[in-house]
Amino acid sequence: MMTAQPLQSDDFDSPWKNILEWYFEEFVEFFMAEAYADIDWRQPVEFLDKELQQVVRDAEFGRRHVDKLAKVWRKSGQEQWVLVHIEVQGQYEAGFEERMYTYNYRLYDRYQHKVASFAVLSDDRAAWMPAEFGYDLWGCRVHFEFPTAKLATYTEQWAMLEASRNPFAVVVMAHLKTQETQHDSQERRFWKFYLIRHLYERGYQRQDILNLFHFIDWLMYLPPNLEQQLRQEVYEMEAQKLKPYITSFERMAMEEGREEGREEGRRLEASRLLQRILTHRFGELSKEMQAQLAQLTIL
């Protein structure tokens, strides 16, 4: 049994933000059925990044992990704001409920808009399900409730996830299998290929396959040797299906190669420039010095 690299957290934020923005309607449909039925999806969704950043900047609780603030329209014609918070670190956090409340009231206080707050938790603590915040003092009572979805609870709904055409079913499956295979790289390779193949079998469109593949590929890290094996399996599968969608394996490698080539070229040019300057100032350089300068290009 090989040990897989633990879940990466340095840039965990970004892929979730992308997938949430690409499939916001599907996210609401999957996790927020009541809101989905009340929103007029014929109207465009507007993401209020600047408004959210202003509130984050003003917050006093340190770094935040709020992903998206979106403006939608209800079927009644009313404008409505939706705050979606994904706690991607996957760890218990004391004061989480207070933070949800703080964001909600700060948004309302600053912009005078009613805000529906929603949380998605990626940790595996079954007993931790924050859903409310409040206090009571001398007859003054504050009570704030918010819906929470816990990804770990979908483990027992695997059949439903497989049958669903909603892209967030794939997102949840990828998350669950990433957690389950943290210490077994071979098992992770199996499930990563399984989910990639699932994208084709469910009949997703090409761009959806690429988007979801990007998320799966980023989330389910594999050691290089197993990644190479997976890559070959994907090539063979695509050849059989005559749908070479995930050539991003090759494209990404080529892009990385081109970028490395550009970087190498810049370093080489810098080395040559330095050599010309030194030659002009000190005369002909020794072979030893030239070799040292050449070595700089591969540092």
C-alpha positions in Angstrom: 0.0 0.0 0.0 1.4 3.4 -1.0 0.8 6.5 1.0 -1.0 9.3 -0.8 -0.2 12.9 -0.2 -2.7 14.4 2.2 -5.3 16.8 0.9 -3.7 19.9 -0.4 -4.9 23.1 1.3 -2.6 25.9 0.1 -4.9 26.6 -2.9 -7.9 24.6 -1.9 -9.9 27.8 -2.2 -9.5 28.5 -5.9 -10.9 25.3 -7.5 -14.0 25.6 -5.3 -14.5 29.2 -6.3 -14.3 28.2 -10.0 -16.7 25.3 -9.8 -19.1 27.4 -7.7 -19.2 30.2 -10.2 -19.4 27.9 -13.3 -22.3 25.9 -11.8 -23.9 28.2 -9.3 -27.5 27.3 -10.4 -26.6 23.6 -10.2 -25.1 24.2 -6.7 -28.3 25.9 -5.5 -30.4 23.1 -7.0 -28.3 20.4 -5.3 -27.9 21.9 -1.9 -30.7 24.6 -1.5 -33.9 23.1 -2.9 -36.2 25.8 -1.4 -34.1 28.6 -2.7 -33.8 27.0 -6.1 -37.6 26.8 -6.5 -38.0 30.4 -5.6 -35.3 31.9 -7.8 -36.0 33.2 -11.3 -33.2 31.5 -13.3 -34.2 33.3 -16.5 -32.5 36.3 -14.9 -28.7 36.5 -14.9 -26.8 35.8 -11.7 -24.4 38.6 -10.6 -21.4 37.8 -8.4 -20.7 40.6 -6.0 -17.0 40.1 -5.3 -16.2 43.7 -4.5 -19.1 44.0 -2.0 -17.9 40.8 -0.3 -14.3 41.9 -0.2 -15.3 45.1 1.5 -17.0 43.2 4.3 -14.1 40.7 4.6 -11.7 43.7 4.8 -13.8 45.1 7.7 -14.1 41.8 9.6 -12.2 41.4 12.8 -11.8 37.7 13.0 -8.8 37.1 10.8 -8.8 35.3 7.5 -12.2 34.3 6.0 -13.1 31.5 3.7 -16.3 32.9 2.2 -16.5 31.9 -1.4 -19.3 33.7 -3.2 -21.8 36.4 -2.7 -24.4 36.4 -5.5 -27.3 38.6 -6.5 -30.3 36.7 -7.8 -33.9 37.5 -8.6 -36.9 35.8 -7.0 -39.8 34.8 -9.1 -41.8 37.5 -7.3 -39.5 40.1 -9.0 -37.6 40.9 -5.8 -33.8 41.2 -5.8 -32.2 38.8 -3.3 -28.6 38.2 -2.2 -27.2 34.8 -1.5 -24.0 34.3 0.6 -22.4 30.8 0.0 -19.7 29.9 2.5 -17.6 26.7 1.9 -15.5 25.8 4.8 -12.9 24.0 2.7 -10.2 23.5 5.4 -12.2 20.4 6.6 -11.5 21.1 10.2 -13.6 22.0 13.2 -13.6 25.7 13.9 -14.7 27.2 17.2 -16.8 30.3 16.6 -17.9 29.3 13.2 -21.6 30.1 13.9 -20.6 33.6 15.1 -18.6 34.1 11.9 -21.6 33.2 9.8 -23.8 35.7 11.8 -21.1 38.4 11.5 -21.0 38.2 7.7 -24.7 38.2 7.4 -25.3 41.3 9.6 -22.4 43.2 8.1 -23.7 42.7 4.6 -27.2 43.8 5.7 -25.8 46.7 7.7 -23.6 48.0 4.8 -25.9 47.3 1.9 -29.4 47.1 3.4 -30.1 43.8 1.6 -31.5 40.7 3.1 -28.9 38.0 2.8 -29.5 34.2 2.7 -26.4 32.6 4.2 -25.5 29.0 3.5 -22.6 26.8 4.6 -20.9 23.7 3.2 -18.6 21.8 5.5 -16.0 19.4 4.2 -14.8 18.0 7.6 -15.6 14.4 8.7 -16.8 15.2 12.3 -20.3 13.8 12.3 -21.2 15.5 15.5 -20.3 19.0 14.3 -23.2 20.5 12.4 -23.3 24.3 13.1 -26.6 25.8 12.2 -27.4 28.7 14.5 -25.9 31.5 16.6 -27.5 33.7 19.2 -27.5 35.2 22.7 -30.0 36.4 25.2 -29.4 39.2 27.6 -31.9 41.1 29.9 -34.8 40.3 27.6 -32.8 41.2 24.4 -32.6 38.1 22.2 -30.6 37.6 19.0 -31.2 34.3 17.1 -29.7 33.5 13.7 -30.2 30.2 11.8 -28.6 29.1 8.5 -28.8 26.0 6.4 -25.7 23.7 6.5 -24.7 20.9 4.2 -22.1 18.4 5.4 -20.4 16.6 2.5 -19.6 13.6 4.7 -23.3 12.8 5.1 -23.5 11.9 1.4 -21.5 8.8 1.9 -24.7 6.8 2.4 -26.3 8.4 -0.7 -23.7 7.1 -3.2 -26.3 5.6 -5.5 -28.1 8.9 -5.6 -24.9 10.7 -6.4 -24.0 8.3 -9.3 -27.5 8.6 -10.8 -27.6 12.4 -10.6 -26.7 14.5 -13.6 -26.0 17.5 -11.4 -22.3 18.4 -11.6 -22.1 18.9 -7.9 -22.9 15.2 -7.4 -19.5 14.6 -9.1 -17.9 17.3 -6.9 -19.2 15.5 -3.8 -18.1 12.1 -4.9 -14.6 13.4 -5.6 -14.4 15.0 -2.2 -15.6 11.8 -0.4 -13.2 9.5 -2.3 -10.3 11.9 -1.7 -11.0 11.8 2.1 -11.4 8.0 2.0 -8.1 7.4 0.2 -5.8 9.8 2.0 -3.5 6.9 2.9 -3.9 4.6 -0.1 -2.7 6.0 -3.4 -3.6 2.9 -5.4 -7.2 3.1 -4.2 -7.2 6.8 -5.0 -6.0 6.1 -8.5 -8.8 3.6 -9.0 -11.5 6.1 -7.9 -10.0 9.0 -9.8 -10.2 7.0 -13.0 -13.7 5.8 -12.0 -14.9 9.3 -11.6 -13.3 10.5 -14.9 -14.9 7.6 -16.7 -18.2 8.5 -15.0 -18.1 11.9 -16.7 -18.3 10.2 -20.1 -20.9 7.7 -19.1 -23.2 10.3 -17.7 -23.1 12.1 -21.0 -21.8 15.5 -19.9 -20.9 18.0 -22.5 -17.3 18.5 -23.5 -16.7 21.7 -21.5 -18.4 20.2 -18.4 -16.1 17.2 -18.7 -13.1 19.5 -18.8 -14.3 21.6 -15.9 -15.1 18.7 -13.7 -11.9 16.9 -14.7 -9.9 19.9 -13.7 -11.6 19.8 -10.2 -11.1 16.1 -9.8 -7.5 16.2 -11.0 -6.6 19.0 -8.6 -8.4 17.4 -5.6 -7.3 13.8 -6.0 -3.5 14.2 -6.0 -1.5 11.2 -7.0 2.3 10.5 -7.0 3.9 11.0 -10.4 4.2 7.2 -11.2 0.5 6.6 -10.5 -0.5 9.8 -12.3 1.3 8.5 -15.3 -0.6 5.2 -15.1 -3.9 7.0 -14.8 -3.0 9.2 -17.8 -2.4 6.1 -19.9 -5.8 4.7 -18.8 -7.5 7.9 -19.8 -5.8 7.9 -23.2 -7.0 4.4 -23.9 -10.5 5.1 -22.7 -10.7 8.2 -24.9 -9.4 6.3 -27.9 -12.2 3.7 -27.4 -14.9 6.3 -27.1 -13.4 8.5 -29.9 -13.8 11.5 -27.6 -10.4 12.9 -26.8 -11.7 15.5 -24.4 -9.3 15.2 -21.6 -6.2 15.8 -23.7 -5.6 18.5 -21.1 -3.2 16.0 -19.6 -1.1 16.5 -22.7 -2.0 20.1 -23.1 -1.0 20.9 -19.6 2.3 19.1 -20.0 3.0 21.0 -23.2 2.0 24.3 -21.6 4.3 23.5 -18.7 7.1 22.6 -21.1 6.6 25.8 -23.1 6.6 27.9 -19.9 9.8 26.1 -18.8 11.3 26.8 -22.2 10.4 30.5 -22.0 11.9 30.7 -18.5 15.0 28.9 -19.6 15.3 31.3 -22.5 15.1 34.3 -20.2 17.8 32.8 -17.9 20.0 32.1 -20.9 19.6 35.6 -22.2 20.4 37.0 -18.8 23.5 34.9 -18.5 24.7 36.1 -22.0 24.0 39.7 -21.1 26.0 39.3 -17.9 28.8 37.7 -19.8 29.0 40.6 -22.3 29.0 43.1 -19.4 31.8 41.3 -17.6 33.8 40.9 -20.9 33.5 44.6 -21.7 34.6 45.5 -18.2 37.3 43.0 -17.5 38.3 41.6 -20.9 38.2 38.0 -22.1 36.7 35.7 -19.5 38.4 32.5 -18.6 36.8 29.2 -19.6 36.1 28.5 -15.9 34.3 31.8 -15.5 32.3 31.1 -18.7 31.3 27.7 -17.4 30.1 29.2 -14.1 28.0 31.7 -16.0 26.5 28.9 -18.1 25.7 27.0 -15.0 23.5 29.9 -13.9 21.0 29.1 -16.6 19.9 25.9 -14.9 19.7 27.1 -11.4 
